[in-house]
């Protein structure tokens, strides 16, 4: 549970108005105003929505009434369970996020993946679609192994390609080294993610649109 003082303080850290917080949490400005003025007693799911809005923008809630901008965190995952964990994290991070877009650079799929994880990927792509989470994917020039609409793909030259996919989503950047064994490094840092996102966009605008020959 977070306190009213923490809600006000967190808004101050992010320089958000009550309307800004309402938009991020899926509520009205009036609802936020009533909560902060203790006119209404919020339900737990309302508090969770407010807390999630702040935490996805880098706010950390401390004991008592403290708040701060959270430090970057790094998580390391391994093997096929780690690959599944990455896909789960992408979905869980973006399902209620304002920016429902995954950017993937150096996209490739190794041939050694087993049936179980291939089926898990299919399930993952279906849940992204159901949640209206979109992808932009840069792959190696000539690659036509498209699992989504061709408009979601761009080709980059072979000389600039490496076979370790990088994922940018929410405030996170993840790199997947296929191995075997697979290793996934997930960095949660808003400024770092924004910097990598801008580099991706710069490359995307200059990458080739795939050409499919009949």
Helices and strands as residue ranges (DSSP letters): H 4-14, H 18-25, H 29-36, H 44-55, E 59-61, E 67-69, E 73-78, H 79-94, E 101-107, H 115-130, E 134-140, G 150-152, E 153-156, G 158-160, E 166-169, E 172-177, E 183-188, H 190-206
